[in-house]
Amino acid sequence: MPDIIERHEIRVPLDDSTIVFVADSEDGRLCIRQERTGGKASDVCSIALANPQELKGFFQGLRKMLEVLGHVPSVGSPPPASGR
């Protein structure tokens, strides 16, 4: 049976762009990118964490912070599973 891969995505819309936070369980990376309206996306930063619970904790804290600021983050759907 192939390994289960989990991916989390939070999109924060701004006036002229969207900030996207993506965590991928396959490589333990958190990537942050900016998608400009009508333009191309650019990577802001990327970090790797050895403990998956750190990524989970980051996203829980990010959601709480955004809710306090009045944003309701949209949570992206996971991509189709790749056969590994």
Distance bins in CASP14 RR format, pairs under 12 A and 6 or more apart:
PFRMAT RR
TARGET T0000
AUTHOR 0000-0000-0000
RMODE 2
METHOD distances of the structure
MODEL  1
1 81 0 0 0 0 0 1 0 0 0 0 0
1 83 0 0 0 0 0 1 0 0 0 0 0
1 84 0 0 0 0 0 1 0 0 0 0 0
2 26 0 0 0 0 0 1 0 0 0 0 0
2 81 1 0 0 1 0 0 0 0 0 0 0
2 82 0 0 0 0 1 0 0 0 0 0 0
2 83 1 0 1 0 0 0 0 0 0 0 0
2 84 1 0 1 0 0 0 0 0 0 0 0
3 25 0 0 0 0 1 0 0 0 0 0 0
3 26 0 0 0 0 1 0 0 0 0 0 0
3 81 0 0 0 0 1 0 0 0 0 0 0
3 82 0 0 0 0 0 1 0 0 0 0 0
3 83 0 0 0 0 1 0 0 0 0 0 0
3 84 1 0 0 1 0 0 0 0 0 0 0
4 25 0 0 0 0 1 0 0 0 0 0 0
4 26 0 0 0 0 1 0 0 0 0 0 0
4 78 0 0 0 0 0 1 0 0 0 0 0
4 81 1 0 0 1 0 0 0 0 0 0 0
4 82 0 0 0 0 0 1 0 0 0 0 0
4 83 0 0 0 0 0 1 0 0 0 0 0
4 84 0 0 0 0 0 1 0 0 0 0 0
5 23 0 0 0 0 0 1 0 0 0 0 0
5 24 1 0 0 1 0 0 0 0 0 0 0
5 25 1 0 1 0 0 0 0 0 0 0 0
5 26 1 0 1 0 0 0 0 0 0 0 0
5 27 0 0 0 0 1 0 0 0 0 0 0
5 28 0 0 0 0 0 1 0 0 0 0 0
5 52 0 0 0 0 0 1 0 0 0 0 0
5 78 1 0 0 1 0 0 0 0 0 0 0
5 79 0 0 0 0 1 0 0 0 0 0 0
5 80 0 0 0 0 0 1 0 0 0 0 0
5 81 1 0 0 1 0 0 0 0 0 0 0
5 82 1 0 0 1 0 0 0 0 0 0 0
5 83 0 0 0 0 1 0 0 0 0 0 0
5 84 1 0 0 1 0 0 0 0 0 0 0
6 22 0 0 0 0 0 1 0 0 0 0 0
6 23 0 0 0 0 1 0 0 0 0 0 0
6 24 1 0 0 1 0 0 0 0 0 0 0
6 25 1 0 1 0 0 0 0 0 0 0 0
6 26 0 0 0 0 1 0 0 0 0 0 0
6 27 0 0 0 0 0 1 0 0 0 0 0
6 28 0 0 0 0 0 1 0 0 0 0 0
6 52 0 0 0 0 1 0 0 0 0 0 0
6 55 0 0 0 0 1 0 0 0 0 0 0
6 56 0 0 0 0 1 0 0 0 0 0 0
6 59 0 0 0 0 0 1 0 0 0 0 0
6 78 1 0 0 1 0 0 0 0 0 0 0
6 79 0 0 0 0 0 1 0 0 0 0 0
6 81 0 0 0 0 0 1 0 0 0 0 0
7 20 0 0 0 0 0 1 0 0 0 0 0
7 21 0 0 0 0 0 1 0 0 0 0 0
7 22 1 0 0 1 0 0 0 0 0 0 0
7 23 1 0 0 1 0 0 0 0 0 0 0
7 24 1 0 1 0 0 0 0 0 0 0 0
7 25 1 0 0 1 0 0 0 0 0 0 0
7 26 1 0 0 1 0 0 0 0 0 0 0
7 27 0 0 0 0 0 1 0 0 0 0 0
7 28 0 0 0 0 0 1 0 0 0 0 0
7 29 0 0 0 0 0 1 0 0 0 0 0
7 30 0 0 0 0 0 1 0 0 0 0 0
7 31 0 0 0 0 0 1 0 0 0 0 0
7 52 0 0 0 0 0 1 0 0 0 0 0
7 55 0 0 0 0 0 1 0 0 0 0 0
7 59 0 0 0 0 0 1 0 0 0 0 0
7 75 0 0 0 0 0 1 0 0 0 0 0
7 76 0 0 0 0 1 0 0 0 0 0 0
7 77 0 0 0 0 1 0 0 0 0 0 0
7 78 1 0 1 0 0 0 0 0 0 0 0
7 79 1 0 0 1 0 0 0 0 0 0 0
7 80 0 0 0 0 0 1 0 0 0 0 0
7 81 0 0 0 0 1 0 0 0 0 0 0
7 82 0 0 0 0 0 1 0 0 0 0 0
8 20 0 0 0 0 0 1 0 0 0 0 0
8 21 1 0 0 1 0 0 0 0 0 0 0
8 22 1 0 0 1 0 0 0 0 0 0 0
8 23 1 0 1 0 0 0 0 0 0 0 0
8 24 0 0 0 0 1 0 0 0 0 0 0
8 25 0 0 0 0 1 0 0 0 0 0 0
8 26 0 0 0 0 0 1 0 0 0 0 0
8 28 0 0 0 0 0 1 0 0 0 0 0
8 29 0 0 0 0 0 1 0 0 0 0 0
8 30 0 0 0 0 1 0 0 0 0 0 0
8 31 0 0 0 0 0 1 0 0 0 0 0
8 52 0 0 0 0 0 1 0 0 0 0 0
8 55 1 0 0 1 0 0 0 0 0 0 0
8 56 0 0 0 0 1 0 0 0 0 0 0
8 57 0 0 0 0 0 1 0 0 0 0 0
8 58 0 0 0 0 1 0 0 0 0 0 0
8 59 1 0 1 0 0 0 0 0 0 0 0
8 60 0 0 0 0 0 1 0 0 0 0 0
8 62 0 0 0 0 0 1 0 0 0 0 0
8 63 0 0 0 0 0 1 0 0 0 0 0
8 73 0 0 0 0 0 1 0 0 0 0 0
8 75 1 0 0 1 0 0 0 0 0 0 0
8 76 0 0 0 0 1 0 0 0 0 0 0
8 77 0 0 0 0 0 1 0 0 0 0 0
8 78 0 0 0 0 1 0 0 0 0 0 0
8 79 0 0 0 0 0 1 0 0 0 0 0
9 18 0 0 0 0 0 1 0 0 0 0 0
9 19 0 0 0 0 0 1 0 0 0 0 0
9 20 1 0 0 1 0 0 0 0 0 0 0
9 21 1 0 0 1 0 0 0 0 0 0 0
9 22 1 0 1 0 0 0 0 0 0 0 0
9 23 1 0 0 1 0 0 0 0 0 0 0
9 24 0 0 0 0 1 0 0 0 0 0 0
9 30 0 0 0 0 0 1 0 0 0 0 0
9 31 0 0 0 0 1 0 0 0 0 0 0
9 32 0 0 0 0 0 1 0 0 0 0 0
9 33 0 0 0 0 0 1 0 0 0 0 0
9 35 0 0 0 0 0 1 0 0 0 0 0
9 59 0 0 0 0 1 0 0 0 0 0 0
9 62 0 0 0 0 0 1 0 0 0 0 0
9 73 0 0 0 0 1 0 0 0 0 0 0
9 74 0 0 0 0 1 0 0 0 0 0 0
9 75 1 0 0 1 0 0 0 0 0 0 0
9 76 1 0 1 0 0 0 0 0 0 0 0
9 77 0 0 0 0 1 0 0 0 0 0 0
9 78 0 0 0 0 1 0 0 0 0 0 0
9 79 0 0 0 0 1 0 0 0 0 0 0
10 18 0 0 0 0 0 1 0 0 0 0 0
10 19 0 0 0 0 1 0 0 0 0 0 0
10 20 1 0 0 1 0 0 0 0 0 0 0
10 21 1 0 1 0 0 0 0 0 0 0 0
10 22 0 0 0 0 1 0 0 0 0 0 0
10 23 0 0 0 0 1 0 0 0 0 0 0
10 30 0 0 0 0 0 1 0 0 0 0 0
10 31 0 0 0 0 0 1 0 0 0 0 0
10 32 0 0 0 0 1 0 0 0 0 0 0
10 33 0 0 0 0 0 1 0 0 0 0 0
10 55 0 0 0 0 0 1 0 0 0 0 0
10 58 0 0 0 0 0 1 0 0 0 0 0
10 59 1 0 0 1 0 0 0 0 0 0 0
10 60 0 0 0 0 0 1 0 0 0 0 0
10 61 0 0 0 0 0 1 0 0 0 0 0
10 62 1 0 0 1 0 0 0 0 0 0 0
10 63 1 0 0 1 0 0 0 0 0 0 0
10 64 0 0 0 0 0 1 0 0 0 0 0
10 65 0 0 0 0 0 1 0 0 0 0 0
10 66 1 0 0 1 0 0 0 0 0 0 0
10 67 0 0 0 0 0 1 0 0 0 0 0
10 71 0 0 0 0 1 0 0 0 0 0 0
10 72 0 0 0 0 0 1 0 0 0 0 0
10 73 1 0 1 0 0 0 0 0 0 0 0
10 74 1 0 0 1 0 0 0 0 0 0 0
10 75 1 0 0 1 0 0 0 0 0 0 0
10 76 1 0 0 1 0 0 0 0 0 0 0
11 17 0 0 0 0 0 1 0 0 0 0 0
11 18 1 0 1 0 0 0 0 0 0 0 0
11 19 1 0 0 1 0 0 0 0 0 0 0
11 20 1 0 1 0 0 0 0 0 0 0 0
11 21 0 0 0 0 1 0 0 0 0 0 0
11 22 0 0 0 0 1 0 0 0 0 0 0
11 32 0 0 0 0 0 1 0 0 0 0 0
11 33 0 0 0 0 0 1 0 0 0 0 0
11 34 0 0 0 0 0 1 0 0 0 0 0
11 35 0 0 0 0 1 0 0 0 0 0 0
11 41 0 0 0 0 0 1 0 0 0 0 0
11 62 0 0 0 0 0 1 0 0 0 0 0
11 63 0 0 0 0 0 1 0 0 0 0 0
11 66 0 0 0 0 0 1 0 0 0 0 0
11 71 0 0 0 0 0 1 0 0 0 0 0
11 72 0 0 0 0 0 1 0 0 0 0 0
11 73 1 0 0 1 0 0 0 0 0 0 0
11 74 1 0 1 0 0 0 0 0 0 0 0
11 75 0 0 0 0 1 0 0 0 0 0 0
11 76 1 0 0 1 0 0 0 0 0 0 0
11 77 0 0 0 0 0 1 0 0 0 0 0
12 18 1 0 0 1 0 0 0 0 0 0 0
12 19 1 0 1 0 0 0 0 0 0 0 0
12 20 1 0 0 1 0 0 0 0 0 0 0
12 21 1 0 0 1 0 0 0 0 0 0 0
12 32 0 0 0 0 0 1 0 0 0 0 0
12 33 0 0 0 0 0 1 0 0 0 0 0
12 34 0 0 0 0 1 0 0 0 0 0 0
12 35 0 0 0 0 0 1 0 0 0 0 0
12 44 0 0 0 0 0 1 0 0 0 0 0
12 62 0 0 0 0 1 0 0 0 0 0 0
12 63 0 0 0 0 0 1 0 0 0 0 0
12 65 0 0 0 0 0 1 0 0 0 0 0
12 66 1 0 0 1 0 0 0 0 0 0 0
12 67 0 0 0 0 0 1 0 0 0 0 0
12 69 0 0 0 0 1 0 0 0 0 0 0
12 70 0 0 0 0 0 1 0 0 0 0 0
12 71 1 0 0 1 0 0 0 0 0 0 0
12 72 0 0 0 0 0 1 0 0 0 0 0
12 73 1 0 0 1 0 0 0 0 0 0 0
12 74 0 0 0 0 1 0 0 0 0 0 0
12 75 0 0 0 0 0 1 0 0 0 0 0
13 19 0 0 0 0 1 0 0 0 0 0 0
13 20 0 0 0 0 0 1 0 0 0 0 0
13 34 0 0 0 0 0 1 0 0 0 0 0
13 35 0 0 0 0 1 0 0 0 0 0 0
13 36 0 0 0 0 0 1 0 0 0 0 0
13 37 0 0 0 0 1 0 0 0 0 0 0
13 66 0 0 0 0 0 1 0 0 0 0 0
13 70 0 0 0 0 0 1 0 0 0 0 0
13 71 1 0 0 1 0 0 0 0 0 0 0
13 72 0 0 0 0 0 1 0 0 0 0 0
13 73 0 0 0 0 1 0 0 0 0 0 0
13 74 0 0 0 0 1 0 0 0 0 0 0
14 20 0 0 0 0 0 1 0 0 0 0 0
14 34 0 0 0 0 1 0 0 0 0 0 0
14 35 0 0 0 0 1 0 0 0 0 0 0
14 36 0 0 0 0 1 0 0 0 0 0 0
14 37 0 0 0 0 1 0 0 0 0 0 0
14 66 0 0 0 0 0 1 0 0 0 0 0
14 69 0 0 0 0 0 1 0 0 0 0 0
14 71 0 0 0 0 1 0 0 0 0 0 0
15 36 0 0 0 0 0 1 0 0 0 0 0
15 37 0 0 0 0 1 0 0 0 0 0 0
16 34 0 0 0 0 1 0 0 0 0 0 0
16 35 0 0 0 0 0 1 0 0 0 0 0
16 36 1 0 0 1 0 0 0 0 0 0 0
16 37 1 0 1 0 0 0 0 0 0 0 0
16 38 0 0 0 0 1 0 0 0 0 0 0
16 39 0 0 0 0 1 0 0 0 0 0 0
17 33 0 0 0 0 1 0 0 0 0 0 0
17 34 1 0 1 0 0 0 0 0 0 0 0
17 35 1 0 1 0 0 0 0 0 0 0 0
17 36 1 0 1 0 0 0 0 0 0 0 0
17 37 1 0 1 0 0 0 0 0 0 0 0
17 38 0 0 0 0 1 0 0 0 0 0 0
17 39 0 0 0 0 1 0 0 0 0 0 0
17 40 0 0 0 0 0 1 0 0 0 0 0
17 41 0 0 0 0 1 0 0 0 0 0 0
17 42 0 0 0 0 1 0 0 0 0 0 0
17 44 0 0 0 0 0 1 0 0 0 0 0
18 32 0 0 0 0 0 1 0 0 0 0 0
18 33 0 0 0 0 1 0 0 0 0 0 0
18 34 1 0 0 1 0 0 0 0 0 0 0
18 35 1 0 1 0 0 0 0 0 0 0 0
18 36 0 0 0 0 1 0 0 0 0 0 0
18 37 1 0 0 1 0 0 0 0 0 0 0
18 38 0 0 0 0 0 1 0 0 0 0 0
18 39 0 0 0 0 0 1 0 0 0 0 0
18 41 0 0 0 0 1 0 0 0 0 0 0
18 42 0 0 0 0 0 1 0 0 0 0 0
18 44 0 0 0 0 0 1 0 0 0 0 0
18 71 0 0 0 0 0 1 0 0 0 0 0
18 73 0 0 0 0 0 1 0 0 0 0 0
18 74 0 0 0 0 1 0 0 0 0 0 0
18 76 0 0 0 0 0 1 0 0 0 0 0
19 31 0 0 0 0 0 1 0 0 0 0 0
19 32 1 0 0 1 0 0 0 0 0 0 0
19 33 1 0 0 1 0 0 0 0 0 0 0
19 34 1 0 1 0 0 0 0 0 0 0 0
19 35 1 0 0 1 0 0 0 0 0 0 0
19 36 0 0 0 0 0 1 0 0 0 0 0
19 41 0 0 0 0 0 1 0 0 0 0 0
19 42 0 0 0 0 0 1 0 0 0 0 0
19 43 0 0 0 0 0 1 0 0 0 0 0
19 44 1 0 0 1 0 0 0 0 0 0 0
19 45 0 0 0 0 0 1 0 0 0 0 0
19 62 0 0 0 0 0 1 0 0 0 0 0
19 66 0 0 0 0 0 1 0 0 0 0 0
19 71 0 0 0 0 0 1 0 0 0 0 0
19 73 0 0 0 0 0 1 0 0 0 0 0
19 74 0 0 0 0 0 1 0 0 0 0 0
20 30 0 0 0 0 0 1 0 0 0 0 0
20 31 0 0 0 0 1 0 0 0 0 0 0
20 32 1 0 0 1 0 0 0 0 0 0 0
20 33 1 0 1 0 0 0 0 0 0 0 0
20 34 1 0 0 1 0 0 0 0 0 0 0
20 35 1 0 0 1 0 0 0 0 0 0 0
20 36 0 0 0 0 0 1 0 0 0 0 0
20 41 1 0 0 1 0 0 0 0 0 0 0
20 42 0 0 0 0 0 1 0 0 0 0 0
20 43 0 0 0 0 1 0 0 0 0 0 0
20 44 0 0 0 0 1 0 0 0 0 0 0
20 45 0 0 0 0 0 1 0 0 0 0 0
20 46 0 0 0 0 0 1 0 0 0 0 0
20 62 0 0 0 0 0 1 0 0 0 0 0
20 73 0 0 0 0 0 1 0 0 0 0 0
20 74 0 0 0 0 0 1 0 0 0 0 0
20 75 0 0 0 0 0 1 0 0 0 0 0
20 76 0 0 0 0 1 0 0 0 0 0 0
21 29 0 0 0 0 0 1 0 0 0 0 0
21 30 1 0 0 1 0 0 0 0 0 0 0
21 31 1 0 0 1 0 0 0 0 0 0 0
21 32 1 0 1 0 0 0 0 0 0 0 0
21 33 0 0 0 0 1 0 0 0 0 0 0
21 34 0 0 0 0 0 1 0 0 0 0 0
21 35 0 0 0 0 0 1 0 0 0 0 0
21 43 0 0 0 0 0 1 0 0 0 0 0
21 44 0 0 0 0 1 0 0 0 0 0 0
21 45 0 0 0 0 0 1 0 0 0 0 0
21 46 0 0 0 0 0 1 0 0 0 0 0
21 47 0 0 0 0 0 1 0 0 0 0 0
21 55 0 0 0 0 0 1 0 0 0 0 0
21 58 0 0 0 0 1 0 0 0 0 0 0
21 59 1 0 0 1 0 0 0 0 0 0 0
21 61 0 0 0 0 0 1 0 0 0 0 0
21 62 1 0 0 1 0 0 0 0 0 0 0
21 63 0 0 0 0 1 0 0 0 0 0 0
21 65 0 0 0 0 0 1 0 0 0 0 0
21 66 0 0 0 0 1 0 0 0 0 0 0
21 73 0 0 0 0 1 0 0 0 0 0 0
21 74 0 0 0 0 0 1 0 0 0 0 0
21 75 0 0 0 0 0 1 0 0 0 0 0
21 76 0 0 0 0 0 1 0 0 0 0 0
22 28 0 0 0 0 0 1 0 0 0 0 0
22 29 0 0 0 0 1 0 0 0 0 0 0
22 30 1 0 0 1 0 0 0 0 0 0 0
22 31 1 0 1 0 0 0 0 0 0 0 0
22 32 1 0 0 1 0 0 0 0 0 0 0
22 33 1 0 0 1 0 0 0 0 0 0 0
22 35 0 0 0 0 0 1 0 0 0 0 0
22 41 0 0 0 0 0 1 0 0 0 0 0
22 43 0 0 0 0 0 1 0 0 0 0 0
22 44 0 0 0 0 0 1 0 0 0 0 0
22 45 0 0 0 0 0 1 0 0 0 0 0
22 46 0 0 0 0 1 0 0 0 0 0 0
22 47 0 0 0 0 0 1 0 0 0 0 0
22 55 0 0 0 0 0 1 0 0 0 0 0
22 58 0 0 0 0 0 1 0 0 0 0 0
22 59 0 0 0 0 0 1 0 0 0 0 0
22 62 0 0 0 0 0 1 0 0 0 0 0
22 75 0 0 0 0 0 1 0 0 0 0 0
22 76 0 0 0 0 1 0 0 0 0 0 0
22 78 0 0 0 0 0 1 0 0 0 0 0
22 79 0 0 0 0 0 1 0 0 0 0 0
23 29 1 0 0 1 0 0 0 0 0 0 0
23 30 1 0 1 0 0 0 0 0 0 0 0
23 31 1 0 0 1 0 0 0 0 0 0 0
23 32 0 0 0 0 0 1 0 0 0 0 0
23 46 0 0 0 0 0 1 0 0 0 0 0
23 47 0 0 0 0 0 1 0 0 0 0 0
23 48 0 0 0 0 0 1 0 0 0 0 0
23 49 0 0 0 0 1 0 0 0 0 0 0
23 52 0 0 0 0 1 0 0 0 0 0 0
23 53 0 0 0 0 0 1 0 0 0 0 0
23 54 0 0 0 0 1 0 0 0 0 0 0
23 55 1 0 1 0 0 0 0 0 0 0 0
23 56 0 0 0 0 1 0 0 0 0 0 0
23 57 0 0 0 0 1 0 0 0 0 0 0
23 58 1 0 0 1 0 0 0 0 0 0 0
23 59 1 0 0 1 0 0 0 0 0 0 0
23 60 0 0 0 0 0 1 0 0 0 0 0
23 62 0 0 0 0 0 1 0 0 0 0 0
23 75 0 0 0 0 0 1 0 0 0 0 0
23 76 0 0 0 0 0 1 0 0 0 0 0
23 78 0 0 0 0 0 1 0 0 0 0 0
24 30 0 0 0 0 1 0 0 0 0 0 0
24 31 1 0 0 1 0 0 0 0 0 0 0
24 46 0 0 0 0 0 1 0 0 0 0 0
24 47 0 0 0 0 0 1 0 0 0 0 0
24 48 0 0 0 0 0 1 0 0 0 0 0
24 49 0 0 0 0 0 1 0 0 0 0 0
24 52 0 0 0 0 0 1 0 0 0 0 0
24 55 0 0 0 0 1 0 0 0 0 0 0
24 78 0 0 0 0 1 0 0 0 0 0 0
24 79 0 0 0 0 1 0 0 0 0 0 0
24 82 0 0 0 0 0 1 0 0 0 0 0
25 48 0 0 0 0 0 1 0 0 0 0 0
25 49 0 0 0 0 0 1 0 0 0 0 0
25 51 0 0 0 0 0 1 0 0 0 0 0
25 52 1 0 0 1 0 0 0 0 0 0 0
25 53 0 0 0 0 0 1 0 0 0 0 0
25 54 0 0 0 0 0 1 0 0 0 0 0
25 55 1 0 0 1 0 0 0 0 0 0 0
25 56 0 0 0 0 1 0 0 0 0 0 0
25 59 0 0 0 0 0 1 0 0 0 0 0
25 78 0 0 0 0 1 0 0 0 0 0 0
25 81 0 0 0 0 0 1 0 0 0 0 0
26 48 0 0 0 0 0 1 0 0 0 0 0
26 52 0 0 0 0 0 1 0 0 0 0 0
26 55 0 0 0 0 0 1 0 0 0 0 0
26 78 0 0 0 0 0 1 0 0 0 0 0
26 79 0 0 0 0 0 1 0 0 0 0 0
26 81 0 0 0 0 0 1 0 0 0 0 0
26 82 0 0 0 0 1 0 0 0 0 0 0
26 83 0 0 0 0 0 1 0 0 0 0 0
26 84 0 0 0 0 1 0 0 0 0 0 0
27 46 0 0 0 0 1 0 0 0 0 0 0
27 47 0 0 0 0 0 1 0 0 0 0 0
27 48 1 0 0 1 0 0 0 0 0 0 0
27 49 0 0 0 0 0 1 0 0 0 0 0
27 50 0 0 0 0 0 1 0 0 0 0 0
27 52 0 0 0 0 0 1 0 0 0 0 0
27 55 0 0 0 0 0 1 0 0 0 0 0
28 46 0 0 0 0 0 1 0 0 0 0 0
28 47 0 0 0 0 1 0 0 0 0 0 0
28 48 1 0 1 0 0 0 0 0 0 0 0
28 49 1 0 1 0 0 0 0 0 0 0 0
28 50 1 0 0 1 0 0 0 0 0 0 0
28 51 0 0 0 0 1 0 0 0 0 0 0
28 52 1 0 0 1 0 0 0 0 0 0 0
28 53 0 0 0 0 0 1 0 0 0 0 0
28 54 0 0 0 0 1 0 0 0 0 0 0
28 55 1 0 0 1 0 0 0 0 0 0 0
28 56 0 0 0 0 0 1 0 0 0 0 0
28 58 0 0 0 0 0 1 0 0 0 0 0
29 43 0 0 0 0 0 1 0 0 0 0 0
29 45 0 0 0 0 0 1 0 0 0 0 0
29 46 1 0 1 0 0 0 0 0 0 0 0
29 47 1 0 0 1 0 0 0 0 0 0 0
29 48 1 0 1 0 0 0 0 0 0 0 0
29 49 1 0 0 1 0 0 0 0 0 0 0
29 50 0 0 0 0 0 1 0 0 0 0 0
29 52 0 0 0 0 0 1 0 0 0 0 0
29 54 0 0 0 0 0 1 0 0 0 0 0
29 55 0 0 0 0 1 0 0 0 0 0 0
29 58 0 0 0 0 0 1 0 0 0 0 0
30 43 0 0 0 0 0 1 0 0 0 0 0
30 44 0 0 0 0 0 1 0 0 0 0 0
30 45 0 0 0 0 1 0 0 0 0 0 0
30 46 1 0 0 1 0 0 0 0 0 0 0
30 47 1 0 1 0 0 0 0 0 0 0 0
30 48 1 0 0 1 0 0 0 0 0 0 0
30 49 1 0 0 1 0 0 0 0 0 0 0
30 51 0 0 0 0 0 1 0 0 0 0 0
30 52 0 0 0 0 0 1 0 0 0 0 0
30 54 0 0 0 0 1 0 0 0 0 0 0
30 55 1 0 1 0 0 0 0 0 0 0 0
30 56 0 0 0 0 0 1 0 0 0 0 0
30 57 0 0 0 0 0 1 0 0 0 0 0
30 58 1 0 0 1 0 0 0 0 0 0 0
30 59 0 0 0 0 1 0 0 0 0 0 0
30 62 0 0 0 0 0 1 0 0 0 0 0
31 41 0 0 0 0 0 1 0 0 0 0 0
31 42 0 0 0 0 0 1 0 0 0 0 0
31 43 1 0 0 1 0 0 0 0 0 0 0
31 44 0 0 0 0 1 0 0 0 0 0 0
31 45 1 0 0 1 0 0 0 0 0 0 0
31 46 1 0 1 0 0 0 0 0 0 0 0
31 47 0 0 0 0 1 0 0 0 0 0 0
31 48 0 0 0 0 1 0 0 0 0 0 0
31 49 0 0 0 0 0 1 0 0 0 0 0
31 55 0 0 0 0 0 1 0 0 0 0 0
32 41 0 0 0 0 0 1 0 0 0 0 0
32 42 0 0 0 0 0 1 0 0 0 0 0
32 43 1 0 0 1 0 0 0 0 0 0 0
32 44 1 0 1 0 0 0 0 0 0 0 0
32 45 1 0 1 0 0 0 0 0 0 0 0
32 46 1 0 0 1 0 0 0 0 0 0 0
32 47 0 0 0 0 1 0 0 0 0 0 0
32 58 0 0 0 0 0 1 0 0 0 0 0
32 59 0 0 0 0 0 1 0 0 0 0 0
32 62 0 0 0 0 0 1 0 0 0 0 0
33 40 0 0 0 0 0 1 0 0 0 0 0
33 41 1 0 1 0 0 0 0 0 0 0 0
33 42 1 0 0 1 0 0 0 0 0 0 0
33 43 1 0 1 0 0 0 0 0 0 0 0
33 44 1 0 1 0 0 0 0 0 0 0 0
33 45 0 0 0 0 1 0 0 0 0 0 0
33 46 0 0 0 0 1 0 0 0 0 0 0
34 40 0 0 0 0 1 0 0 0 0 0 0
34 41 1 0 0 1 0 0 0 0 0 0 0
34 42 1 0 1 0 0 0 0 0 0 0 0
34 43 0 0 0 0 1 0 0 0 0 0 0
34 44 1 0 1 0 0 0 0 0 0 0 0
34 45 0 0 0 0 0 1 0 0 0 0 0
35 41 1 0 1 0 0 0 0 0 0 0 0
35 42 0 0 0 0 1 0 0 0 0 0 0
35 43 0 0 0 0 0 1 0 0 0 0 0
35 44 0 0 0 0 0 1 0 0 0 0 0
36 42 1 0 0 1 0 0 0 0 0 0 0
36 44 0 0 0 0 0 1 0 0 0 0 0
47 54 0 0 0 0 1 0 0 0 0 0 0
47 55 0 0 0 0 1 0 0 0 0 0 0
47 58 0 0 0 0 1 0 0 0 0 0 0
48 54 0 0 0 0 0 1 0 0 0 0 0
48 55 0 0 0 0 1 0 0 0 0 0 0
49 55 1 0 1 0 0 0 0 0 0 0 0
49 56 0 0 0 0 1 0 0 0 0 0 0
49 57 0 0 0 0 0 1 0 0 0 0 0
49 58 0 0 0 0 1 0 0 0 0 0 0
49 59 0 0 0 0 0 1 0 0 0 0 0
51 57 0 0 0 0 1 0 0 0 0 0 0
51 58 0 0 0 0 0 1 0 0 0 0 0
52 58 0 0 0 0 0 1 0 0 0 0 0
52 59 0 0 0 0 0 1 0 0 0 0 0
53 59 0 0 0 0 0 1 0 0 0 0 0
53 60 0 0 0 0 0 1 0 0 0 0 0
54 60 0 0 0 0 0 1 0 0 0 0 0
54 61 0 0 0 0 0 1 0 0 0 0 0
55 61 0 0 0 0 0 1 0 0 0 0 0
55 62 0 0 0 0 0 1 0 0 0 0 0
56 62 0 0 0 0 0 1 0 0 0 0 0
56 63 0 0 0 0 0 1 0 0 0 0 0
57 63 0 0 0 0 1 0 0 0 0 0 0
57 64 0 0 0 0 0 1 0 0 0 0 0
57 65 0 0 0 0 0 1 0 0 0 0 0
58 64 0 0 0 0 0 1 0 0 0 0 0
58 65 0 0 0 0 0 1 0 0 0 0 0
59 65 0 0 0 0 0 1 0 0 0 0 0
59 66 0 0 0 0 0 1 0 0 0 0 0
59 73 0 0 0 0 1 0 0 0 0 0 0
59 75 0 0 0 0 1 0 0 0 0 0 0
59 76 0 0 0 0 0 1 0 0 0 0 0
60 66 0 0 0 0 0 1 0 0 0 0 0
60 67 0 0 0 0 0 1 0 0 0 0 0
60 73 0 0 0 0 0 1 0 0 0 0 0
61 67 0 0 0 0 1 0 0 0 0 0 0
61 68 0 0 0 0 1 0 0 0 0 0 0
61 73 0 0 0 0 0 1 0 0 0 0 0
62 68 0 0 0 0 0 1 0 0 0 0 0
62 69 0 0 0 0 0 1 0 0 0 0 0
62 71 0 0 0 0 0 1 0 0 0 0 0
62 73 1 0 0 1 0 0 0 0 0 0 0
62 75 0 0 0 0 0 1 0 0 0 0 0
63 69 0 0 0 0 0 1 0 0 0 0 0
63 70 0 0 0 0 0 1 0 0 0 0 0
63 71 0 0 0 0 1 0 0 0 0 0 0
63 72 0 0 0 0 1 0 0 0 0 0 0
63 73 1 0 1 0 0 0 0 0 0 0 0
63 74 0 0 0 0 0 1 0 0 0 0 0
63 75 0 0 0 0 1 0 0 0 0 0 0
64 70 0 0 0 0 0 1 0 0 0 0 0
64 71 0 0 0 0 0 1 0 0 0 0 0
64 72 0 0 0 0 0 1 0 0 0 0 0
64 73 0 0 0 0 0 1 0 0 0 0 0
65 71 0 0 0 0 1 0 0 0 0 0 0
65 73 0 0 0 0 1 0 0 0 0 0 0
66 72 1 0 0 1 0 0 0 0 0 0 0
66 73 1 0 1 0 0 0 0 0 0 0 0
66 74 0 0 0 0 0 1 0 0 0 0 0
66 75 0 0 0 0 0 1 0 0 0 0 0
67 73 1 0 0 1 0 0 0 0 0 0 0
END
